[in-house]
């Protein structure tokens, strides 16, 4: 199951991506898949056909971990007559 994150890189726009698991504190890099801009458009510096990307921690300011789909509570209102 992938976890959706937003990576904030130094001097770049934030990148929306997925990771398989949260990184360990002793990791030197982070491996992501499906990188895109927050509006869903593709990144201009990503080569078409590439599937995984490795970013070193030295390029990352911070990472936002988005809420998992299963954890979101759906409230639906309906009316029965």
N, CA, C and O atoms as a GROMACS GRO file, in nm:
protein
  324
    1UNK      N    1   0.084  -0.118   0.000
    1UNK     CA    2   0.000   0.000   0.000
    1UNK      C    3   0.089   0.124   0.000
    1UNK      O    4   0.180   0.135   0.081
    2UNK      N    5   0.062   0.214  -0.089
    2UNK     CA    6   0.145   0.333  -0.098
    2UNK      C    7   0.090   0.446  -0.010
    2UNK      O    8  -0.030   0.453   0.017
    3UNK      N    9   0.180   0.532   0.032
    3UNK     CA   10   0.148   0.646   0.117
    3UNK      C   11   0.170   0.771   0.033
    3UNK      O   12   0.277   0.788  -0.026
    4UNK      N   13   0.071   0.859   0.028
    4UNK     CA   14   0.084   0.982  -0.049
    4UNK      C   15   0.155   1.088   0.034
    4UNK      O   16   0.122   1.110   0.151
    5UNK      N   17   0.254   1.153  -0.026
    5UNK     CA   18   0.333   1.255   0.044
    5UNK      C   19   0.349   1.378  -0.046
    5UNK      O   20   0.330   1.373  -0.167
    6UNK      N   21   0.385   1.487   0.018
    6UNK     CA   22   0.427   1.608  -0.054
    6UNK      C   23   0.569   1.638  -0.009
    6UNK      O   24   0.595   1.659   0.109
    7UNK      N   25   0.661   1.638  -0.106
    7UNK     CA   26   0.803   1.664  -0.077
    7UNK      C   27   0.832   1.810  -0.108
    7UNK      O   28   0.803   1.858  -0.218
    8UNK      N   29   0.890   1.880  -0.013
    8UNK     CA   30   0.931   2.018  -0.034
    8UNK      C   31   1.082   2.019  -0.056
    8UNK      O   32   1.160   1.995   0.037
    9UNK      N   33   1.122   2.045  -0.180
    9UNK     CA   34   1.263   2.047  -0.217
    9UNK      C   35   1.318   2.189  -0.208
    9UNK      O   36   1.243   2.286  -0.221
   10UNK      N   37   1.448   2.200  -0.184
   10UNK     CA   38   1.512   2.331  -0.180
   10UNK      C   39   1.496   2.402  -0.314
   10UNK      O   40   1.529   2.344  -0.418
   11UNK      N   41   1.447   2.524  -0.314
   11UNK     CA   42   1.435   2.609  -0.431
   11UNK      C   43   1.353   2.548  -0.545
   11UNK      O   44   1.379   2.577  -0.662
   12UNK      N   45   1.256   2.463  -0.513
   12UNK     CA   46   1.168   2.401  -0.612
   12UNK      C   47   1.025   2.406  -0.561
   12UNK      O   48   1.001   2.425  -0.442
   13UNK      N   49   0.930   2.388  -0.652
   13UNK     CA   50   0.791   2.374  -0.612
   13UNK      C   51   0.772   2.239  -0.544
   13UNK      O   52   0.846   2.145  -0.573
   14UNK      N   53   0.674   2.227  -0.454
   14UNK     CA   54   0.648   2.098  -0.389
   14UNK      C   55   0.610   1.990  -0.490
   14UNK      O   56   0.553   2.020  -0.595
   15UNK      N   57   0.643   1.866  -0.458
   15UNK     CA   58   0.617   1.752  -0.544
   15UNK      C   59   0.526   1.655  -0.471
   15UNK      O   60   0.555   1.616  -0.357
   16UNK      N   61   0.416   1.616  -0.535
   16UNK     CA   62   0.326   1.515  -0.482
   16UNK      C   63   0.373   1.381  -0.534
   16UNK      O   64   0.401   1.368  -0.654
   17UNK      N   65   0.382   1.280  -0.447
   17UNK     CA   66   0.433   1.149  -0.488
   17UNK      C   67   0.383   1.042  -0.392
   17UNK      O   68   0.312   1.071  -0.296
   18UNK      N   69   0.419   0.917  -0.420
   18UNK     CA   70   0.387   0.805  -0.332
   18UNK      C   71   0.514   0.735  -0.288
   18UNK      O   72   0.614   0.731  -0.361
   19UNK      N   73   0.510   0.680  -0.167
   19UNK     CA   74   0.618   0.596  -0.115
   19UNK      C   75   0.555   0.469  -0.060
   19UNK      O   76   0.438   0.469  -0.023
   20UNK      N   77   0.632   0.362  -0.054
   20UNK     CA   78   0.580   0.235  -0.003
   20UNK      C   79   0.574   0.231   0.150
   20UNK      O   80   0.482   0.172   0.207
   21UNK      N   81   0.670   0.294   0.216
   21UNK     CA   82   0.670   0.300   0.362
   21UNK      C   83   0.744   0.427   0.406
   21UNK      O   84   0.822   0.484   0.330
   22UNK      N   85   0.717   0.468   0.527
   22UNK     CA   86   0.785   0.588   0.578
   22UNK      C   87   0.934   0.560   0.592
   22UNK      O   88   0.973   0.450   0.629
   23UNK      N   89   1.018   0.658   0.562
   23UNK     CA   90   1.163   0.636   0.569
   23UNK      C   91   1.212   0.616   0.712
   23UNK      O   92   1.155   0.669   0.807
   24UNK      N   93   1.316   0.539   0.723
   24UNK     CA   94   1.381   0.516   0.852
   24UNK      C   95   1.471   0.636   0.882
   24UNK      O   96   1.527   0.694   0.789
   25UNK      N   97   1.487   0.674   1.008
   25UNK     CA   98   1.572   0.790   1.040
   25UNK      C   99   1.718   0.778   0.994
   25UNK      O  100   1.785   0.879   0.974
   26UNK      N  101   1.767   0.656   0.975
   26UNK     CA  102   1.906   0.640   0.932
   26UNK      C  103   1.922   0.634   0.780
   26UNK      O  104   2.034   0.620   0.731
   27UNK      N  105   1.812   0.643   0.706
   27UNK     CA  106   1.819   0.643   0.559
   27UNK      C  107   1.887   0.769   0.507
   27UNK      O  108   1.874   0.876   0.567
   28UNK      N  109   1.960   0.757   0.397
   28UNK     CA  110   2.027   0.870   0.333
   28UNK      C  111   1.948   0.925   0.216
   28UNK      O  112   1.969   1.038   0.172
   29UNK      N  113   1.855   0.843   0.164
   29UNK     CA  114   1.775   0.882   0.049
   29UNK      C  115   1.630   0.840   0.071
   29UNK      O  116   1.599   0.764   0.163
   30UNK      N  117   1.542   0.891  -0.016
   30UNK     CA  118   1.403   0.848  -0.016
   30UNK      C  119   1.368   0.808  -0.159
   30UNK      O  120   1.404   0.878  -0.254
   31UNK      N  121   1.296   0.696  -0.174
   31UNK     CA  122   1.256   0.646  -0.305
   31UNK      C  123   1.107   0.675  -0.321
   31UNK      O  124   1.026   0.636  -0.237
   32UNK      N  125   1.072   0.744  -0.431
   32UNK     CA  126   0.933   0.780  -0.456
   32UNK      C  127   0.889   0.727  -0.592
   32UNK      O  128   0.972   0.693  -0.677
   33UNK      N  129   0.758   0.720  -0.611
   33UNK     CA  130   0.700   0.684  -0.740
   33UNK      C  131   0.592   0.785  -0.775
   33UNK      O  132   0.539   0.853  -0.688
   34UNK      N  133   0.561   0.794  -0.903
   34UNK     CA  134   0.454   0.879  -0.954
   34UNK      C  135   0.466   1.025  -0.910
   34UNK      O  136   0.371   1.081  -0.855
   35UNK      N  137   0.581   1.088  -0.933
   35UNK     CA  138   0.593   1.229  -0.893
   35UNK      C  139   0.515   1.321  -0.987
   35UNK      O  140   0.512   1.298  -1.108
   36UNK      N  141   0.454   1.422  -0.932
   36UNK     CA  142   0.378   1.518  -1.011
   36UNK      C  143   0.364   1.647  -0.931
   36UNK      O  144   0.393   1.651  -0.811
   37UNK      N  145   0.319   1.751  -0.998
   37UNK     CA  146   0.293   1.876  -0.928
   37UNK      C  147   0.167   1.861  -0.846
   37UNK      O  148   0.089   1.767  -0.868
   38UNK      N  149   0.145   1.950  -0.752
   38UNK     CA  150   0.028   1.938  -0.665
   38UNK      C  151  -0.104   1.951  -0.741
   38UNK      O  152  -0.207   1.904  -0.694
   39UNK      N  153  -0.101   2.014  -0.857
   39UNK     CA  154  -0.222   2.024  -0.938
   39UNK      C  155  -0.240   1.903  -1.030
   39UNK      O  156  -0.335   1.900  -1.110
   40UNK      N  157  -0.150   1.803  -1.021
   40UNK     CA  158  -0.162   1.681  -1.099
   40UNK      C  159  -0.085   1.678  -1.229
   40UNK      O  160  -0.073   1.573  -1.291
   41UNK      N  161  -0.032   1.794  -1.273
   41UNK     CA  162   0.043   1.798  -1.399
   41UNK      C  163   0.181   1.735  -1.379
   41UNK      O  164   0.232   1.727  -1.267
   42UNK      N  165   0.240   1.690  -1.488
   42UNK     CA  166   0.371   1.625  -1.481
   42UNK      C  167   0.483   1.727  -1.455
   42UNK      O  168   0.467   1.846  -1.481
   43UNK      N  169   0.593   1.678  -1.405
   43UNK     CA  170   0.710   1.762  -1.378
   43UNK      C  171   0.791   1.777  -1.506
   43UNK      O  172   0.809   1.680  -1.579
   44UNK      N  173   0.839   1.896  -1.534
   44UNK     CA  174   0.911   1.920  -1.658
   44UNK      C  175   1.048   1.851  -1.664
   44UNK      O  176   1.101   1.828  -1.772
   45UNK      N  177   1.105   1.818  -1.549
   45UNK     CA  178   1.238   1.759  -1.546
   45UNK      C  179   1.237   1.607  -1.533
   45UNK      O  180   1.343   1.546  -1.517
   46UNK      N  181   1.121   1.544  -1.541
   46UNK     CA  182   1.111   1.399  -1.532
   46UNK      C  183   1.106   1.341  -1.673
   46UNK      O  184   1.025   1.384  -1.755
   47UNK      N  185   1.190   1.244  -1.701
   47UNK     CA  186   1.195   1.178  -1.830
   47UNK      C  187   1.077   1.082  -1.843
   47UNK      O  188   1.047   1.006  -1.751
   48UNK      N  189   1.011   1.086  -1.958
   48UNK     CA  190   0.897   0.997  -1.980
   48UNK      C  191   0.942   0.851  -1.974
   48UNK      O  192   1.044   0.815  -2.033
   49UNK      N  193   0.867   0.770  -1.904
   49UNK     CA  194   0.900   0.629  -1.890
   49UNK      C  195   0.970   0.595  -1.761
   49UNK      O  196   0.979   0.477  -1.724
   50UNK      N  197   1.020   0.694  -1.690
   50UNK     CA  198   1.085   0.667  -1.561
   50UNK      C  199   0.978   0.631  -1.459
   50UNK      O  200   0.870   0.690  -1.458
   51UNK      N  201   1.008   0.533  -1.372
   51UNK     CA  202   0.907   0.484  -1.278
   51UNK      C  203   0.938   0.514  -1.132
   51UNK      O  204   0.846   0.540  -1.054
   52UNK      N  205   1.063   0.512  -1.094
   52UNK     CA  206   1.103   0.538  -0.955
   52UNK      C  207   1.209   0.646  -0.952
   52UNK      O  208   1.287   0.662  -1.046
   53UNK      N  209   1.210   0.721  -0.842
   53UNK     CA  210   1.303   0.832  -0.829
   53UNK      C  211   1.365   0.830  -0.690
   53UNK      O  212   1.297   0.800  -0.592
   54UNK      N  213   1.493   0.863  -0.682
   54UNK     CA  214   1.565   0.863  -0.555
   54UNK      C  215   1.612   1.005  -0.527
   54UNK      O  216   1.685   1.064  -0.607
   55UNK      N  217   1.570   1.059  -0.414
   55UNK     CA  218   1.611   1.193  -0.373
   55UNK      C  219   1.698   1.183  -0.248
   55UNK      O  220   1.661   1.113  -0.153
   56UNK      N  221   1.813   1.251  -0.246
   56UNK     CA  222   1.893   1.253  -0.123
   56UNK      C  223   1.830   1.349  -0.022
   56UNK      O  224   1.767   1.447  -0.060
   57UNK      N  225   1.847   1.322   0.106
   57UNK     CA  226   1.791   1.407   0.211
   57UNK      C  227   1.846   1.549   0.205
   57UNK      O  228   1.780   1.642   0.252
   58UNK      N  229   1.964   1.567   0.149
   58UNK     CA  230   2.023   1.701   0.143
   58UNK      C  231   1.943   1.795   0.052
   58UNK      O  232   1.958   1.917   0.063
   59UNK      N  233   1.858   1.741  -0.038
   59UNK     CA  234   1.777   1.823  -0.127
   59UNK      C  235   1.638   1.852  -0.071
   59UNK      O  236   1.564   1.933  -0.126
   60UNK      N  237   1.602   1.785   0.040
   60UNK     CA  238   1.466   1.792   0.093
   60UNK      C  239   1.460   1.883   0.215
   60UNK      O  240   1.539   1.868   0.309
   61UNK      N  241   1.366   1.978   0.214
   61UNK     CA  242   1.344   2.064   0.329
   61UNK      C  243   1.259   1.991   0.432
   61UNK      O  244   1.297   1.978   0.548
   62UNK      N  245   1.142   1.944   0.388
   62UNK     CA  246   1.057   1.861   0.474
   62UNK      C  247   0.958   1.784   0.389
   62UNK      O  248   0.941   1.812   0.270
   63UNK      N  249   0.891   1.687   0.452
   63UNK     CA  250   0.793   1.602   0.383
   63UNK      C  251   0.662   1.607   0.460
   63UNK      O  252   0.660   1.595   0.583
   64UNK      N  253   0.552   1.624   0.387
   64UNK     CA  254   0.418   1.616   0.445
   64UNK      C  255   0.362   1.479   0.413
   64UNK      O  256   0.363   1.436   0.297
   65UNK      N  257   0.311   1.410   0.514
   65UNK     CA  258   0.248   1.280   0.494
   65UNK      C  259   0.097   1.304   0.493
   65UNK      O  260   0.040   1.355   0.589
   66UNK      N  261   0.034   1.266   0.382
   66UNK     CA  262  -0.110   1.289   0.366
   66UNK      C  263  -0.188   1.178   0.436
   66UNK      O  264  -0.137   1.068   0.457
   67UNK      N  265  -0.311   1.209   0.471
   67UNK     CA  266  -0.398   1.114   0.539
   67UNK      C  267  -0.427   0.995   0.449
   67UNK      O  268  -0.450   1.012   0.329
   68UNK      N  269  -0.425   0.875   0.506
   68UNK     CA  270  -0.454   0.755   0.430
   68UNK      C  271  -0.601   0.751   0.394
   68UNK      O  272  -0.686   0.800   0.468
   69UNK      N  273  -0.633   0.693   0.278
   69UNK     CA  274  -0.771   0.685   0.231
   69UNK      C  275  -0.859   0.609   0.330
   69UNK      O  276  -0.975   0.646   0.350
   70UNK      N  277  -0.806   0.502   0.392
   70UNK     CA  278  -0.885   0.423   0.486
   70UNK      C  279  -0.918   0.502   0.611
   70UNK      O  280  -1.020   0.476   0.676
   71UNK      N  281  -0.833   0.598   0.647
   71UNK     CA  282  -0.852   0.673   0.770
   71UNK      C  283  -0.953   0.786   0.754
   71UNK      O  284  -1.003   0.839   0.854
   72UNK      N  285  -0.982   0.823   0.631
   72UNK     CA  286  -1.078   0.932   0.608
   72UNK      C  287  -1.219   0.885   0.642
   72UNK      O  288  -1.263   0.779   0.597
   73UNK      N  289  -1.287   0.964   0.720
   73UNK     CA  290  -1.424   0.931   0.757
   73UNK      C  291  -1.518   0.996   0.656
   73UNK      O  292  -1.512   1.117   0.633
   74UNK      N  293  -1.602   0.916   0.598
   74UNK     CA  294  -1.697   0.966   0.500
   74UNK      C  295  -1.832   0.982   0.568
   74UNK      O  296  -1.887   0.887   0.624
   75UNK      N  297  -1.883   1.102   0.564
   75UNK     CA  298  -2.015   1.129   0.621
   75UNK      C  299  -2.109   1.160   0.506
   75UNK      O  300  -2.088   1.254   0.430
   76UNK      N  301  -2.212   1.079   0.494
   76UNK     CA  302  -2.309   1.098   0.387
   76UNK      C  303  -2.446   1.126   0.449
   76UNK      O  304  -2.488   1.060   0.544
   77UNK      N  305  -2.511   1.223   0.395
   77UNK     CA  306  -2.645   1.254   0.439
   77UNK      C  307  -2.743   1.207   0.332
   77UNK      O  308  -2.724   1.233   0.213
   78UNK      N  309  -2.843   1.139   0.374
   78UNK     CA  310  -2.944   1.095   0.280
   78UNK      C  311  -3.082   1.105   0.346
   78UNK      O  312  -3.095   1.117   0.467
   79UNK      N  313  -3.178   1.100   0.263
   79UNK     CA  314  -3.315   1.118   0.311
   79UNK      C  315  -3.398   0.999   0.262
   79UNK      O  316  -3.403   0.971   0.143
   80UNK      N  317  -3.460   0.932   0.354
   80UNK     CA  318  -3.547   0.821   0.314
   80UNK      C  319  -3.691   0.866   0.327
   80UNK      O  320  -3.729   0.928   0.427
   81UNK      N  321  -3.769   0.835   0.228
   81UNK     CA  322  -3.909   0.879   0.229
   81UNK      C  323  -4.003   0.763   0.229
   81UNK      O  324  -4.125   0.783   0.230
   0.00000   0.00000   0.00000
